[in-house]
Amino acid sequence: MKNFFILLAMKILHLGLKIARKNGGNFLGKIAYDWNPNLFQYFKIECPILAVTATNGKTMTNNAIRSCFPNSW
């Protein structure tokens, strides 16, 4: 039941960010993780995961990768 309210709060915050025309990045995930670190074990990911790590250029690289797969998200 706790997880339901955490997800509901994150959806409401996401809607608020969209209305304000802001991009939250991983902000909502960080808040949800702070409230319940075990929350994400309930999500199944049935797709390949690509991790981009570096010192510089992560945002541009992620945006370029995402533009290659426009219907995947």
Predicted model as a PDB file, atoms N, CA, C, CB and O in Angstrom, pLDDT in the B-factor column:
MODEL        1                                                                  
ATOM      1  N   MET A   1       0.828  -1.186   0.000  1.00 82.00           N  
ATOM      2  CA  MET A   1       0.000   0.000   0.000  1.00 82.00           C  
ATOM      3  C   MET A   1       0.879   1.259   0.000  1.00 82.00           C  
ATOM      4  CB  MET A   1      -0.946  -0.007   1.215  1.00 82.00           C  
ATOM      5  O   MET A   1       0.560   2.262  -0.639  1.00 82.00           O  
ATOM      6  N   LYS A   2       1.994   1.176   0.735  1.00 85.00           N  
ATOM      7  CA  LYS A   2       2.916   2.306   0.802  1.00 85.00           C  
ATOM      8  C   LYS A   2       3.475   2.634  -0.579  1.00 85.00           C  
ATOM      9  CB  LYS A   2       4.060   2.007   1.779  1.00 85.00           C  
ATOM     10  O   LYS A   2       3.604   3.802  -0.946  1.00 85.00           O  
ATOM     11  N   ASN A   3       3.807   1.580  -1.346  1.00 86.00           N  
ATOM     12  CA  ASN A   3       4.362   1.782  -2.680  1.00 86.00           C  
ATOM     13  C   ASN A   3       3.365   2.479  -3.602  1.00 86.00           C  
ATOM     14  CB  ASN A   3       4.782   0.448  -3.282  1.00 86.00           C  
ATOM     15  O   ASN A   3       3.755   3.298  -4.433  1.00 86.00           O  
ATOM     16  N   PHE A   4       2.082   2.157  -3.459  1.00 90.00           N  
ATOM     17  CA  PHE A   4       1.060   2.801  -4.270  1.00 90.00           C  
ATOM     18  C   PHE A   4       1.072   4.305  -4.044  1.00 90.00           C  
ATOM     19  CB  PHE A   4      -0.325   2.224  -3.953  1.00 90.00           C  
ATOM     20  O   PHE A   4       1.013   5.075  -5.002  1.00 90.00           O  
ATOM     21  N   PHE A   5       1.148   4.730  -2.800  1.00 93.00           N  
ATOM     22  CA  PHE A   5       1.127   6.164  -2.500  1.00 93.00           C  
ATOM     23  C   PHE A   5       2.415   6.859  -2.930  1.00 93.00           C  
ATOM     24  CB  PHE A   5       0.900   6.382  -1.011  1.00 93.00           C  
ATOM     25  O   PHE A   5       2.393   8.029  -3.314  1.00 93.00           O  
ATOM     26  N   ILE A   6       3.518   6.156  -2.868  1.00 91.00           N  
ATOM     27  CA  ILE A   6       4.777   6.732  -3.364  1.00 91.00           C  
ATOM     28  C   ILE A   6       4.682   6.952  -4.867  1.00 91.00           C  
ATOM     29  CB  ILE A   6       5.986   5.811  -3.027  1.00 91.00           C  
ATOM     30  O   ILE A   6       5.038   8.020  -5.364  1.00 91.00           O  
ATOM     31  N   LEU A   7       4.199   5.938  -5.598  1.00 89.00           N  
ATOM     32  CA  LEU A   7       4.054   6.082  -7.051  1.00 89.00           C  
ATOM     33  C   LEU A   7       3.044   7.162  -7.405  1.00 89.00           C  
ATOM     34  CB  LEU A   7       3.632   4.754  -7.678  1.00 89.00           C  
ATOM     35  O   LEU A   7       3.255   7.913  -8.357  1.00 89.00           O  
ATOM     36  N   LEU A   8       1.961   7.252  -6.661  1.00 92.00           N  
ATOM     37  CA  LEU A   8       0.965   8.298  -6.890  1.00 92.00           C  
ATOM     38  C   LEU A   8       1.579   9.685  -6.685  1.00 92.00           C  
ATOM     39  CB  LEU A   8      -0.244   8.105  -5.953  1.00 92.00           C  
ATOM     40  O   LEU A   8       1.348  10.594  -7.482  1.00 92.00           O  
ATOM     41  N   ALA A   9       2.353   9.841  -5.625  1.00 92.00           N  
ATOM     42  CA  ALA A   9       3.013  11.121  -5.364  1.00 92.00           C  
ATOM     43  C   ALA A   9       3.997  11.472  -6.475  1.00 92.00           C  
ATOM     44  CB  ALA A   9       3.740  11.081  -4.016  1.00 92.00           C  
ATOM     45  O   ALA A   9       4.097  12.632  -6.876  1.00 92.00           O  
ATOM     46  N   MET A  10       4.723  10.471  -6.973  1.00 90.00           N  
ATOM     47  CA  MET A  10       5.683  10.736  -8.056  1.00 90.00           C  
ATOM     48  C   MET A  10       4.961  11.120  -9.344  1.00 90.00           C  
ATOM     49  CB  MET A  10       6.576   9.503  -8.300  1.00 90.00           C  
ATOM     50  O   MET A  10       5.451  11.967 -10.091  1.00 90.00           O  
ATOM     51  N   LYS A  11       3.807  10.512  -9.619  1.00 90.00           N  
ATOM     52  CA  LYS A  11       3.034  10.878 -10.807  1.00 90.00           C  
ATOM     53  C   LYS A  11       2.498  12.299 -10.689  1.00 90.00           C  
ATOM     54  CB  LYS A  11       1.877   9.893 -11.018  1.00 90.00           C  
ATOM     55  O   LYS A  11       2.475  13.035 -11.676  1.00 90.00           O  
ATOM     56  N   ILE A  12       2.072  12.685  -9.507  1.00 92.00           N  
ATOM     57  CA  ILE A  12       1.581  14.048  -9.302  1.00 92.00           C  
ATOM     58  C   ILE A  12       2.733  15.043  -9.449  1.00 92.00           C  
ATOM     59  CB  ILE A  12       0.916  14.188  -7.907  1.00 92.00           C  
ATOM     60  O   ILE A  12       2.566  16.092 -10.072  1.00 92.00           O  
ATOM     61  N   LEU A  13       3.888  14.728  -8.887  1.00 91.00           N  
ATOM     62  CA  LEU A  13       5.054  15.600  -9.054  1.00 91.00           C  
ATOM     63  C   LEU A  13       5.479  15.685 -10.519  1.00 91.00           C  
ATOM     64  CB  LEU A  13       6.223  15.095  -8.200  1.00 91.00           C  
ATOM     65  O   LEU A  13       5.861  16.753 -10.997  1.00 91.00           O  
ATOM     66  N   HIS A  14       5.411  14.561 -11.227  1.00 90.00           N  
ATOM     67  CA  HIS A  14       5.755  14.550 -12.652  1.00 90.00           C  
ATOM     68  C   HIS A  14       4.797  15.450 -13.436  1.00 90.00           C  
ATOM     69  CB  HIS A  14       5.716  13.105 -13.211  1.00 90.00           C  
ATOM     70  O   HIS A  14       5.224  16.197 -14.317  1.00 90.00           O  
ATOM     71  N   LEU A  15       3.527  15.379 -13.121  1.00 91.00           N  
ATOM     72  CA  LEU A  15       2.551  16.240 -13.781  1.00 91.00           C  
ATOM     73  C   LEU A  15       2.860  17.704 -13.499  1.00 91.00           C  
ATOM     74  CB  LEU A  15       1.126  15.897 -13.321  1.00 91.00           C  
ATOM     75  O   LEU A  15       2.784  18.541 -14.399  1.00 91.00           O  
ATOM     76  N   GLY A  16       3.209  18.017 -12.248  1.00 91.00           N  
ATOM     77  CA  GLY A  16       3.577  19.389 -11.898  1.00 91.00           C  
ATOM     78  C   GLY A  16       4.800  19.870 -12.667  1.00 91.00           C  
ATOM     79  O   GLY A  16       4.853  21.020 -13.102  1.00 91.00           O  
ATOM     80  N   LEU A  17       5.779  18.993 -12.831  1.00 89.00           N  
ATOM     81  CA  LEU A  17       6.970  19.359 -13.608  1.00 89.00           C  
ATOM     82  C   LEU A  17       6.627  19.590 -15.078  1.00 89.00           C  
ATOM     83  CB  LEU A  17       8.039  18.266 -13.488  1.00 89.00           C  
ATOM     84  O   LEU A  17       7.162  20.503 -15.707  1.00 89.00           O  
ATOM     85  N   LYS A  18       5.728  18.755 -15.630  1.00 88.00           N  
ATOM     86  CA  LYS A  18       5.328  18.941 -17.022  1.00 88.00           C  
ATOM     87  C   LYS A  18       4.586  20.252 -17.209  1.00 88.00           C  
ATOM     88  CB  LYS A  18       4.458  17.780 -17.488  1.00 88.00           C  
ATOM     89  O   LYS A  18       4.798  20.947 -18.203  1.00 88.00           O  
ATOM     90  N   ILE A  19       3.717  20.600 -16.265  1.00 90.00           N  
ATOM     91  CA  ILE A  19       2.980  21.859 -16.340  1.00 90.00           C  
ATOM     92  C   ILE A  19       3.938  23.038 -16.268  1.00 90.00           C  
ATOM     93  CB  ILE A  19       1.939  21.947 -15.212  1.00 90.00           C  
ATOM     94  O   ILE A  19       3.756  24.037 -16.963  1.00 90.00           O  
ATOM     95  N   ALA A  20       4.961  22.920 -15.424  1.00 90.00           N  
ATOM     96  CA  ALA A  20       5.962  23.978 -15.283  1.00 90.00           C  
ATOM     97  C   ALA A  20       6.989  23.954 -16.413  1.00 90.00           C  
ATOM     98  CB  ALA A  20       6.671  23.849 -13.943  1.00 90.00           C  
ATOM     99  O   ALA A  20       7.897  24.784 -16.456  1.00 90.00           O  
ATOM    100  N   ARG A  21       6.834  22.985 -17.337  1.00 88.00           N  
ATOM    101  CA  ARG A  21       7.758  22.818 -18.460  1.00 88.00           C  
ATOM    102  C   ARG A  21       9.199  22.607 -17.999  1.00 88.00           C  
ATOM    103  CB  ARG A  21       7.687  24.028 -19.374  1.00 88.00           C  
ATOM    104  O   ARG A  21      10.143  23.165 -18.557  1.00 88.00           O  
ATOM    105  N   LYS A  22       9.329  21.795 -16.977  1.00 85.00           N  
ATOM    106  CA  LYS A  22      10.652  21.438 -16.453  1.00 85.00           C  
ATOM    107  C   LYS A  22      10.879  19.946 -16.645  1.00 85.00           C  
ATOM    108  CB  LYS A  22      10.786  21.824 -14.948  1.00 85.00           C  
ATOM    109  O   LYS A  22       9.934  19.158 -16.677  1.00 85.00           O  
ATOM    110  N   ASN A  23      12.133  19.577 -16.772  1.00 78.00           N  
ATOM    111  CA  ASN A  23      12.503  18.178 -16.878  1.00 78.00           C  
ATOM    112  C   ASN A  23      13.108  17.762 -15.540  1.00 78.00           C  
ATOM    113  CB  ASN A  23      13.504  17.935 -18.065  1.00 78.00           C  
ATOM    114  O   ASN A  23      14.105  18.332 -15.096  1.00 78.00           O  
ATOM    115  N   GLY A  24      12.503  16.773 -14.908  1.00 76.00           N  
ATOM    116  CA  GLY A  24      12.965  16.353 -13.595  1.00 76.00           C  
ATOM    117  C   GLY A  24      14.186  15.454 -13.616  1.00 76.00           C  
ATOM    118  O   GLY A  24      14.818  15.249 -12.579  1.00 76.00           O  
ATOM    119  N   GLY A  25      14.532  14.910 -14.779  1.00 76.00           N  
ATOM    120  CA  GLY A  25      15.669  13.996 -14.848  1.00 76.00           C  
ATOM    121  C   GLY A  25      15.426  12.794 -13.954  1.00 76.00           C  
ATOM    122  O   GLY A  25      14.390  12.140 -14.073  1.00 76.00           O  
ATOM    123  N   ASN A  26      16.346  12.493 -13.074  1.00 82.00           N  
ATOM    124  CA  ASN A  26      16.183  11.364 -12.157  1.00 82.00           C  
ATOM    125  C   ASN A  26      15.722  11.825 -10.773  1.00 82.00           C  
ATOM    126  CB  ASN A  26      17.497  10.589 -12.036  1.00 82.00           C  
ATOM    127  O   ASN A  26      15.769  11.052  -9.815  1.00 82.00           O  
ATOM    128  N   PHE A  27      15.278  13.072 -10.664  1.00 86.00           N  
ATOM    129  CA  PHE A  27      14.831  13.661  -9.404  1.00 86.00           C  
ATOM    130  C   PHE A  27      13.726  12.829  -8.747  1.00 86.00           C  
ATOM    131  CB  PHE A  27      14.338  15.084  -9.640  1.00 86.00           C  
ATOM    132  O   PHE A  27      13.794  12.546  -7.551  1.00 86.00           O  
ATOM    133  N   LEU A  28      12.717  12.440  -9.517  1.00 88.00           N  
ATOM    134  CA  LEU A  28      11.593  11.688  -8.950  1.00 88.00           C  
ATOM    135  C   LEU A  28      12.041  10.306  -8.481  1.00 88.00           C  
ATOM    136  CB  LEU A  28      10.461  11.552  -9.982  1.00 88.00           C  
ATOM    137  O   LEU A  28      11.584   9.823  -7.445  1.00 88.00           O  
ATOM    138  N   GLY A  29      12.922   9.678  -9.231  1.00 85.00           N  
ATOM    139  CA  GLY A  29      13.444   8.376  -8.822  1.00 85.00           C  
ATOM    140  C   GLY A  29      14.243   8.454  -7.536  1.00 85.00           C  
ATOM    141  O   GLY A  29      14.179   7.555  -6.698  1.00 85.00           O  
ATOM    142  N   LYS A  30      14.999   9.539  -7.385  1.00 89.00           N  
ATOM    143  CA  LYS A  30      15.778   9.712  -6.155  1.00 89.00           C  
ATOM    144  C   LYS A  30      14.855   9.880  -4.952  1.00 89.00           C  
ATOM    145  CB  LYS A  30      16.717  10.927  -6.277  1.00 89.00           C  
ATOM    146  O   LYS A  30      15.103   9.310  -3.889  1.00 89.00           O  
ATOM    147  N   ILE A  31      13.796  10.660  -5.121  1.00 90.00           N  
ATOM    148  CA  ILE A  31      12.841  10.850  -4.019  1.00 90.00           C  
ATOM    149  C   ILE A  31      12.176   9.517  -3.674  1.00 90.00           C  
ATOM    150  CB  ILE A  31      11.763  11.914  -4.396  1.00 90.00           C  
ATOM    151  O   ILE A  31      12.093   9.145  -2.503  1.00 90.00           O  
ATOM    152  N   ALA A  32      11.702   8.799  -4.697  1.00 89.00           N  
ATOM    153  CA  ALA A  32      11.043   7.512  -4.455  1.00 89.00           C  
ATOM    154  C   ALA A  32      11.991   6.542  -3.759  1.00 89.00           C  
ATOM    155  CB  ALA A  32      10.541   6.904  -5.778  1.00 89.00           C  
ATOM    156  O   ALA A  32      11.586   5.818  -2.849  1.00 89.00           O  
ATOM    157  N   TYR A  33      13.254   6.527  -4.184  1.00 89.00           N  
ATOM    158  CA  TYR A  33      14.239   5.630  -3.558  1.00 89.00           C  
ATOM    159  C   TYR A  33      14.493   6.029  -2.108  1.00 89.00           C  
ATOM    160  CB  TYR A  33      15.565   5.645  -4.347  1.00 89.00           C  
ATOM    161  O   TYR A  33      14.655   5.160  -1.252  1.00 89.00           O  
ATOM    162  N   ASP A  34      14.529   7.326  -1.820  1.00 91.00           N  
ATOM    163  CA  ASP A  34      14.716   7.772  -0.438  1.00 91.00           C  
ATOM    164  C   ASP A  34      13.558   7.330   0.442  1.00 91.00           C  
ATOM    165  CB  ASP A  34      14.863   9.293  -0.381  1.00 91.00           C  
ATOM    166  O   ASP A  34      13.756   6.968   1.601  1.00 91.00           O  
ATOM    167  N   TRP A  35      12.357   7.358  -0.104  1.00 92.00           N  
ATOM    168  CA  TRP A  35      11.179   6.968   0.670  1.00 92.00           C  
ATOM    169  C   TRP A  35      11.089   5.462   0.868  1.00 92.00           C  
ATOM    170  CB  TRP A  35       9.923   7.466  -0.010  1.00 92.00           C  
ATOM    171  O   TRP A  35      10.654   5.004   1.925  1.00 92.00           O  
ATOM    172  N   ASN A  36      11.498   4.678  -0.142  1.00 90.00           N  
ATOM    173  CA  ASN A  36      11.463   3.224  -0.029  1.00 90.00           C  
ATOM    174  C   ASN A  36      12.507   2.621  -0.961  1.00 90.00           C  
ATOM    175  CB  ASN A  36      10.050   2.674  -0.357  1.00 90.00           C  
ATOM    176  O   ASN A  36      12.246   2.478  -2.155  1.00 90.00           O  
ATOM    177  N   PRO A  37      13.674   2.266  -0.450  1.00 87.00           N  
ATOM    178  CA  PRO A  37      14.740   1.711  -1.293  1.00 87.00           C  
ATOM    179  C   PRO A  37      14.362   0.405  -1.997  1.00 87.00           C  
ATOM    180  CB  PRO A  37      15.964   1.480  -0.459  1.00 87.00           C  
ATOM    181  O   PRO A  37      14.985   0.052  -2.998  1.00 87.00           O  
ATOM    182  N   ASN A  38      13.370  -0.311  -1.503  1.00 87.00           N  
ATOM    183  CA  ASN A  38      12.967  -1.585  -2.104  1.00 87.00           C  
ATOM    184  C   ASN A  38      11.898  -1.427  -3.181  1.00 87.00           C  
ATOM    185  CB  ASN A  38      12.462  -2.516  -1.032  1.00 87.00           C  
ATOM    186  O   ASN A  38      11.442  -2.421  -3.745  1.00 87.00           O  
ATOM    187  N   LEU A  39      11.499  -0.210  -3.469  1.00 85.00           N  
ATOM    188  CA  LEU A  39      10.406   0.044  -4.411  1.00 85.00           C  
ATOM    189  C   LEU A  39      10.709  -0.499  -5.801  1.00 85.00           C  
ATOM    190  CB  LEU A  39      10.126   1.533  -4.495  1.00 85.00           C  
ATOM    191  O   LEU A  39       9.828  -1.075  -6.439  1.00 85.00           O  
ATOM    192  N   PHE A  40      11.915  -0.331  -6.273  1.00 82.00           N  
ATOM    193  CA  PHE A  40      12.229  -0.653  -7.654  1.00 82.00           C  
ATOM    194  C   PHE A  40      12.412  -2.138  -7.918  1.00 82.00           C  
ATOM    195  CB  PHE A  40      13.455   0.066  -8.058  1.00 82.00           C  
ATOM    196  O   PHE A  40      12.555  -2.533  -9.076  1.00 82.00           O  
ATOM    197  N   GLN A  41      12.413  -2.966  -6.896  1.00 81.00           N  
ATOM    198  CA  GLN A  41      12.526  -4.398  -7.115  1.00 81.00           C  
ATOM    199  C   GLN A  41      11.242  -4.976  -7.707  1.00 81.00           C  
ATOM    200  CB  GLN A  41      12.862  -5.102  -5.809  1.00 81.00           C  
ATOM    201  O   GLN A  41      11.248  -6.110  -8.185  1.00 81.00           O  
ATOM    202  N   TYR A  42      10.144  -4.220  -7.686  1.00 78.00           N  
ATOM    203  CA  TYR A  42       8.873  -4.696  -8.208  1.00 78.00           C  
ATOM    204  C   TYR A  42       8.703  -4.416  -9.702  1.00 78.00           C  
ATOM    205  CB  TYR A  42       7.743  -4.061  -7.442  1.00 78.00           C  
ATOM    206  O   TYR A  42       7.739  -4.882 -10.309  1.00 78.00           O  
ATOM    207  N   PHE A  43       9.620  -3.667 -10.298  1.00 78.00           N  
ATOM    208  CA  PHE A  43       9.526  -3.338 -11.713  1.00 78.00           C  
ATOM    209  C   PHE A  43      10.340  -4.345 -12.513  1.00 78.00           C  
ATOM    210  CB  PHE A  43      10.017  -1.892 -11.983  1.00 78.00           C  
ATOM    211  O   PHE A  43      11.501  -4.611 -12.204  1.00 78.00           O  
ATOM    212  N   LYS A  44       9.720  -4.892 -13.532  1.00 75.00           N  
ATOM    213  CA  LYS A  44      10.423  -5.799 -14.435  1.00 75.00           C  
ATOM    214  C   LYS A  44      10.800  -5.017 -15.670  1.00 75.00           C  
ATOM    215  CB  LYS A  44       9.552  -7.045 -14.799  1.00 75.00           C  
ATOM    216  O   LYS A  44       9.983  -4.279 -16.221  1.00 75.00           O  
ATOM    217  N   ILE A  45      12.023  -5.174 -16.103  1.00 72.00           N  
ATOM    218  CA  ILE A  45      12.485  -4.532 -17.315  1.00 72.00           C  
ATOM    219  C   ILE A  45      12.748  -5.633 -18.324  1.00 72.00           C  
ATOM    220  CB  ILE A  45      13.760  -3.658 -17.063  1.00 72.00           C  
ATOM    221  O   ILE A  45      13.663  -6.439 -18.159  1.00 72.00           O  
ATOM    222  N   GLU A  46      11.941  -5.657 -19.364  1.00 76.00           N  
ATOM    223  CA  GLU A  46      12.073  -6.693 -20.373  1.00 76.00           C  
ATOM    224  C   GLU A  46      12.668  -6.109 -21.655  1.00 76.00           C  
ATOM    225  CB  GLU A  46      10.709  -7.346 -20.656  1.00 76.00           C  
ATOM    226  O   GLU A  46      12.164  -6.349 -22.752  1.00 76.00           O  
ATOM    227  N   CYS A  47      13.715  -5.363 -21.504  1.00 73.00           N  
ATOM    228  CA  CYS A  47      14.395  -4.789 -22.658  1.00 73.00           C  
ATOM    229  C   CYS A  47      15.875  -4.663 -22.313  1.00 73.00           C  
ATOM    230  CB  CYS A  47      13.781  -3.399 -23.055  1.00 73.00           C  
ATOM    231  O   CYS A  47      16.255  -4.684 -21.142  1.00 73.00           O  
ATOM    232  N   PRO A  48      16.692  -4.536 -23.330  1.00 75.00           N  
ATOM    233  CA  PRO A  48      18.120  -4.349 -23.042  1.00 75.00           C  
ATOM    234  C   PRO A  48      18.361  -3.028 -22.326  1.00 75.00           C  
ATOM    235  CB  PRO A  48      18.945  -4.401 -24.339  1.00 75.00           C  
ATOM    236  O   PRO A  48      17.656  -2.045 -22.557  1.00 75.00           O  
ATOM    237  N   ILE A  49      19.337  -3.016 -21.478  1.00 75.00           N  
ATOM    238  CA  ILE A  49      19.679  -1.808 -20.735  1.00 75.00           C  
ATOM    239  C   ILE A  49      21.010  -1.302 -21.252  1.00 75.00           C  
ATOM    240  CB  ILE A  49      19.735  -2.074 -19.196  1.00 75.00           C  
ATOM    241  O   ILE A  49      21.969  -2.059 -21.399  1.00 75.00           O  
ATOM    242  N   LEU A  50      21.050  -0.019 -21.522  1.00 79.00           N  
ATOM    243  CA  LEU A  50      22.269   0.613 -22.000  1.00 79.00           C  
ATOM    244  C   LEU A  50      22.678   1.665 -20.980  1.00 79.00           C  
ATOM    245  CB  LEU A  50      22.072   1.240 -23.419  1.00 79.00           C  
ATOM    246  O   LEU A  50      21.910   2.587 -20.703  1.00 79.00           O  
ATOM    247  N   ALA A  51      23.849   1.544 -20.433  1.00 83.00           N  
ATOM    248  CA  ALA A  51      24.342   2.502 -19.446  1.00 83.00           C  
ATOM    249  C   ALA A  51      25.413   3.373 -20.081  1.00 83.00           C  
ATOM    250  CB  ALA A  51      24.898   1.778 -18.194  1.00 83.00           C  
ATOM    251  O   ALA A  51      26.356   2.874 -20.695  1.00 83.00           O  
ATOM    252  N   VAL A  52      25.253   4.687 -19.923  1.00 86.00           N  
ATOM    253  CA  VAL A  52      26.236   5.631 -20.445  1.00 86.00           C  
ATOM    254  C   VAL A  52      26.950   6.248 -19.252  1.00 86.00           C  
ATOM    255  CB  VAL A  52      25.564   6.733 -21.347  1.00 86.00           C  
ATOM    256  O   VAL A  52      26.329   6.918 -18.426  1.00 86.00           O  
ATOM    257  N   THR A  53      28.256   6.020 -19.164  1.00 86.00           N  
ATOM    258  CA  THR A  53      29.032   6.580 -18.062  1.00 86.00           C  
ATOM    259  C   THR A  53      30.259   7.275 -18.636  1.00 86.00           C  
ATOM    260  CB  THR A  53      29.442   5.475 -17.040  1.00 86.00           C  
ATOM    261  O   THR A  53      30.903   6.779 -19.560  1.00 86.00           O  
ATOM    262  N   ALA A  54      30.557   8.407 -18.079  1.00 81.00           N  
ATOM    263  CA  ALA A  54      31.729   9.172 -18.504  1.00 81.00           C  
ATOM    264  C   ALA A  54      31.804  10.428 -17.648  1.00 81.00           C  
ATOM    265  CB  ALA A  54      31.663   9.530 -20.033  1.00 81.00           C  
ATOM    266  O   ALA A  54      30.971  10.634 -16.766  1.00 81.00           O  
ATOM    267  N   THR A  55      32.771  11.242 -17.900  1.00 79.00           N  
ATOM    268  CA  THR A  55      32.882  12.516 -17.206  1.00 79.00           C  
ATOM    269  C   THR A  55      32.124  13.596 -17.953  1.00 79.00           C  
ATOM    270  CB  THR A  55      34.345  12.914 -17.041  1.00 79.00           C  
ATOM    271  O   THR A  55      31.410  14.390 -17.339  1.00 79.00           O  
ATOM    272  N   ASN A  56      32.268  13.635 -19.264  1.00 87.00           N  
ATOM    273  CA  ASN A  56      31.623  14.669 -20.074  1.00 87.00           C  
ATOM    274  C   ASN A  56      30.827  14.038 -21.201  1.00 87.00           C  
ATOM    275  CB  ASN A  56      32.664  15.646 -20.643  1.00 87.00           C  
ATOM    276  O   ASN A  56      31.205  12.995 -21.734  1.00 87.00           O  
ATOM    277  N   GLY A  57      29.717  14.679 -21.562  1.00 84.00           N  
ATOM    278  CA  GLY A  57      28.964  14.288 -22.737  1.00 84.00           C  
ATOM    279  C   GLY A  57      27.855  13.278 -22.538  1.00 84.00           C  
ATOM    280  O   GLY A  57      27.310  12.780 -23.523  1.00 84.00           O  
ATOM    281  N   LYS A  58      27.496  12.951 -21.300  1.00 85.00           N  
ATOM    282  CA  LYS A  58      26.454  11.948 -21.074  1.00 85.00           C  
ATOM    283  C   LYS A  58      25.094  12.397 -21.590  1.00 85.00           C  
ATOM    284  CB  LYS A  58      26.354  11.629 -19.600  1.00 85.00           C  
ATOM    285  O   LYS A  58      24.375  11.605 -22.200  1.00 85.00           O  
ATOM    286  N   THR A  59      24.733  13.642 -21.357  1.00 86.00           N  
ATOM    287  CA  THR A  59      23.419  14.127 -21.770  1.00 86.00           C  
ATOM    288  C   THR A  59      23.284  14.095 -23.285  1.00 86.00           C  
ATOM    289  CB  THR A  59      23.183  15.548 -21.249  1.00 86.00           C  
ATOM    290  O   THR A  59      22.277  13.611 -23.804  1.00 86.00           O  
ATOM    291  N   MET A  60      24.259  14.591 -23.986  1.00 88.00           N  
ATOM    292  CA  MET A  60      24.216  14.597 -25.441  1.00 88.00           C  
ATOM    293  C   MET A  60      24.183  13.166 -25.981  1.00 88.00           C  
ATOM    294  CB  MET A  60      25.422  15.359 -26.012  1.00 88.00           C  
ATOM    295  O   MET A  60      23.450  12.877 -26.926  1.00 88.00           O  
ATOM    296  N   THR A  61      24.967  12.281 -25.390  1.00 88.00           N  
ATOM    297  CA  THR A  61      24.994  10.892 -25.833  1.00 88.00           C  
ATOM    298  C   THR A  61      23.652  10.218 -25.585  1.00 88.00           C  
ATOM    299  CB  THR A  61      26.110  10.125 -25.122  1.00 88.00           C  
ATOM    300  O   THR A  61      23.142   9.518 -26.460  1.00 88.00           O  
ATOM    301  N   ASN A  62      23.076  10.420 -24.407  1.00 85.00           N  
ATOM    302  CA  ASN A  62      21.760   9.846 -24.109  1.00 85.00           C  
ATOM    303  C   ASN A  62      20.701  10.381 -25.059  1.00 85.00           C  
ATOM    304  CB  ASN A  62      21.360  10.143 -22.663  1.00 85.00           C  
ATOM    305  O   ASN A  62      19.856   9.620 -25.531  1.00 85.00           O  
ATOM    306  N   ASN A  63      20.730  11.682 -25.350  1.00 86.00           N  
ATOM    307  CA  ASN A  63      19.757  12.260 -26.270  1.00 86.00           C  
ATOM    308  C   ASN A  63      19.941  11.703 -27.675  1.00 86.00           C  
ATOM    309  CB  ASN A  63      19.877  13.784 -26.287  1.00 86.00           C  
ATOM    310  O   ASN A  63      18.957  11.449 -28.371  1.00 86.00           O  
ATOM    311  N   ALA A  64      21.172  11.512 -28.098  1.00 87.00           N  
ATOM    312  CA  ALA A  64      21.431  10.946 -29.419  1.00 87.00           C  
ATOM    313  C   ALA A  64      20.935   9.502 -29.503  1.00 87.00           C  
ATOM    314  CB  ALA A  64      22.931  11.010 -29.743  1.00 87.00           C  
ATOM    315  O   ALA A  64      20.345   9.105 -30.508  1.00 87.00           O  
ATOM    316  N   ILE A  65      21.171   8.724 -28.461  1.00 85.00           N  
ATOM    317  CA  ILE A  65      20.705   7.336 -28.440  1.00 85.00           C  
ATOM    318  C   ILE A  65      19.186   7.300 -28.452  1.00 85.00           C  
ATOM    319  CB  ILE A  65      21.252   6.589 -27.203  1.00 85.00           C  
ATOM    320  O   ILE A  65      18.587   6.498 -29.169  1.00 85.00           O  
ATOM    321  N   ARG A  66      18.566   8.158 -27.668  1.00 82.00           N  
ATOM    322  CA  ARG A  66      17.106   8.180 -27.612  1.00 82.00           C  
ATOM    323  C   ARG A  66      16.503   8.573 -28.962  1.00 82.00           C  
ATOM    324  CB  ARG A  66      16.633   9.148 -26.525  1.00 82.00           C  
ATOM    325  O   ARG A  66      15.456   8.049 -29.343  1.00 82.00           O  
ATOM    326  N   SER A  67      17.145   9.481 -29.684  1.00 85.00           N  
ATOM    327  CA  SER A  67      16.611   9.884 -30.982  1.00 85.00           C  
ATOM    328  C   SER A  67      16.695   8.744 -31.995  1.00 85.00           C  
ATOM    329  CB  SER A  67      17.362  11.108 -31.506  1.00 85.00           C  
ATOM    330  O   SER A  67      15.973   8.750 -32.992  1.00 85.00           O  
ATOM    331  N   CYS A  68      17.558   7.780 -31.753  1.00 86.00           N  
ATOM    332  CA  CYS A  68      17.643   6.617 -32.642  1.00 86.00           C  
ATOM    333  C   CYS A  68      16.480   5.653 -32.419  1.00 86.00           C  
ATOM    334  CB  CYS A  68      18.971   5.886 -32.433  1.00 86.00           C  
ATOM    335  O   CYS A  68      16.150   4.872 -33.312  1.00 86.00           O  
ATOM    336  N   PHE A  69      15.860   5.693 -31.253  1.00 78.00           N  
ATOM    337  CA  PHE A  69      14.763   4.807 -30.907  1.00 78.00           C  
ATOM    338  C   PHE A  69      13.551   5.610 -30.443  1.00 78.00           C  
ATOM    339  CB  PHE A  69      15.198   3.817 -29.822  1.00 78.00           C  
ATOM    340  O   PHE A  69      13.182   5.519 -29.272  1.00 78.00           O  
ATOM    341  N   PRO A  70      12.916   6.398 -31.324  1.00 70.00           N  
ATOM    342  CA  PRO A  70      11.864   7.316 -30.883  1.00 70.00           C  
ATOM    343  C   PRO A  70      10.613   6.638 -30.342  1.00 70.00           C  
ATOM    344  CB  PRO A  70      11.480   8.195 -32.011  1.00 70.00           C  
ATOM    345  O   PRO A  70       9.913   7.223 -29.516  1.00 70.00           O  
ATOM    346  N   ASN A  71      10.314   5.429 -30.782  1.00 69.00           N  
ATOM    347  CA  ASN A  71       9.090   4.764 -30.340  1.00 69.00           C  
ATOM    348  C   ASN A  71       9.314   3.791 -29.195  1.00 69.00           C  
ATOM    349  CB  ASN A  71       8.465   4.037 -31.489  1.00 69.00           C  
ATOM    350  O   ASN A  71       8.392   3.081 -28.794  1.00 69.00           O  
ATOM    351  N   SER A  72      10.519   3.751 -28.670  1.00 59.00           N  
ATOM    352  CA  SER A  72      10.826   2.784 -27.615  1.00 59.00           C  
ATOM    353  C   SER A  72      10.453   3.279 -26.229  1.00 59.00           C  
ATOM    354  CB  SER A  72      12.288   2.446 -27.644  1.00 59.00           C  
ATOM    355  O   SER A  72      10.280   2.469 -25.318  1.00 59.00           O  
ATOM    356  N   TRP A  73      10.325   4.567 -26.046  1.00 55.00           N  
ATOM    357  CA  TRP A  73      10.050   5.096 -24.718  1.00 55.00           C  
ATOM    358  C   TRP A  73       8.605   5.408 -24.622  1.00 55.00           C  
ATOM    359  CB  TRP A  73      10.886   6.331 -24.412  1.00 55.00           C  
ATOM    360  O   TRP A  73       8.141   5.871 -23.580  1.00 55.00           O  
TER     361      TRP A  73                                                      
ENDMDL                                                                          
END                                                                             
